[in-house]
Amino acid sequence: MPGSDQLPMFDAGDERGEPDDSSTATASEVPVDGEIAAPAAAKPRSFQASAGIQGRQFAEQCDTLLAHVGYELRGRRVLAEVGVEIDQEAVSPMGATVWFEYKGSIQGNRPGLIRTDTLKKAIANGALLRSLADPAPYVVITSHLPEAGSGAAMLQAALDLRYFADVICLYDPKATGRLSRW
């Protein structure tokens, strides 16, 4: 900044790369006369910051898939009467409105619906949506499905209760083929 001995520093956790005003270096810490300073160690991203970035990346992949198979994307929708926010309301190539929930990640020990707390949230949303007079099909697109244990049992029970119209693994071509049924 002209006329200031303070220079903005960039926080590695800020995905936009914008200055973090809480962290500054004095002009005397900046290399002069051709000296090259060792790069400052980047702060590791917090778990929550990384999760947010990965969630947005996964949502972009889901939106791309839906557009590719012919869905018209309408964006997020809040159904205030039951307190549920839908990640994507879309119209299928056959004209049906479908509500999509995205639950996925590319990293972590328990991504997608493997985490039972994440699965329970999707199940709760599905149950609340079923209370509406005429709900659209509610489809969860995930990066990972539970294969055994309590997660698999919960998922099967929710499917049996019809809380979900379907649960689709984004990375399974056979599963994504089911998107054409609406």
N, C-alpha and C positions, 0 to 999 in steps of 0.2 A: 504494500500500500504506500503510495507516494507520501513522503514526508513523515513516515512512521518508522520507528526502529523495531516494530513488531511485524512479523510475516505470518500469514495464515498457514496452518498446518492442515494436512488432510488426514482424516481418520480412516483407517483401513476398513472399519466397520460400516462406513457410509457408502452404500452401493452407488450413489450418484456422484461420488467424488467431490462433494462440496466441502468448503472449508468448515472446520470445527473450531468455532471461536473460543472454545474453552482451552484449546491447546495452541500455544504460540511459541515461536522461537525468536530470540533476539537477533538483530542483524549481525552481531558479532559471532553467532553460531553458524552463519552461512559462509561457505567457502569463498575466498577471494584470491585474486592473483593466480588463477589456474590451479589452486589446490583442489583436490578431489576428496571429499569426505566420504567415509563409509556410509552406506545407506542405513537410514534409521530402521530399526526392527519394527515391522508392522505389528500392530496389536492384533491378536487373534480375535476372530469374530465370535461373538457370543452364540450360544446354542440357539437362542431365540432369533437372532438376526439371520443366521444361516438357515434356520427353518423357514423364515419368511421368504427369503430369496428362493429357496428350493420350491416352496409352495407356489410362488408366482411362476417359476419355470414350468412346474408340472401343469398348472392351469393353462399356460400358453400351449403346451403339448396337447392337452385335452381339447382346447378350442380349435387348434389346427386339425385334429382328427375329425371333430364334428363338422367343421366347414368342408373338409375333404370329402366326406361321405354325403354332403349335400344339405346339412342342416343350416338354417338361417339363425344366426346367433342374435339374441335380443339383450343379453347381459344379465347382470345380477337382478334378483327380485327379492323384495322383502314381503313376506306374507305376515303382516302385523297381527292378523286375527289369531294366529297360532304361534307367533314369535319365532318364525323360521326364516332364515335367509338362504336363498337358493344361489349357488355359484353361477349357474347359467340356465336361463330359460331359452329354449331353442324350438324352432319349428322344423319338423322332419320333412324330408322330400315328399312324403305322402300327406302333409298338412297337419299333422298332430303336434300339439304343444307337449314338450317333455321337459321336466325339471331335472337338472343335473347337479350332483354334488361331487366335488373333486377331493379325493383323499389320497395324496401321494407325495413321494419324495424319492430322490435318487440316492440318498445316503442315509446313514443311521443304522442302528442295530435292529430297530423294529419299525420300518417304514410302512406307509399305506395303512391298511386295516389290520395289520398285525398287532398294533398297540390296541389293547382292549378299551382304553379310554376313548380313543379315536373312533373305534367301531361303535361303542355305546352312544356317542354323540350322533353318529349317522343313524343308528337305530331309533333314537329318541326323535330325531327330525322326521324320520319316516312314519313313526307312530302318530306324531302330531299332524302331519300332512294328511294321514288317513282319516282324521276327524273332520276334514273339510267336506262339504256337500258333494263337490265334483272335482277331486284333485286330478292333476295331470299325472302321468306316470313319473315316478321318482326313481331315477337311475343314479347309482353311485359308480363313478369311474375311479379306479384305484391303481396304484403302482404294484401293490402286493396284497395278496389274500392270505388270511390265516389258513394253515393247512391241517392243523390238529389242535387238540386241547379245547379250552374254554372259548377261545376266539372263534374257532370253527363251529362249535356248538351254538354260540350266540348268533353267528351269521346264518346258519341253517334255520334256526328258530325264527329269525326276522324274515327270511325268505318265505317260510311256511305261513307266517302270519300276514304275508303280502305287504309288509312295511316298505319293501323295495319292489319295483317292477323288475329290476335286474341289478346285478353287481358285475361290472366289467373290468377286467384287468387291461389297462391300456397297452401293455406289451404282449398281449396274446391275440394274434390275428383271428383265431376262431371266435374268441369272445367279442372282439370289436365288430365282427360280422353280424352280431345280433343287433347292432344299432339300426339295421335296416327294417326291423320288425314294426316300427311305429310309423 
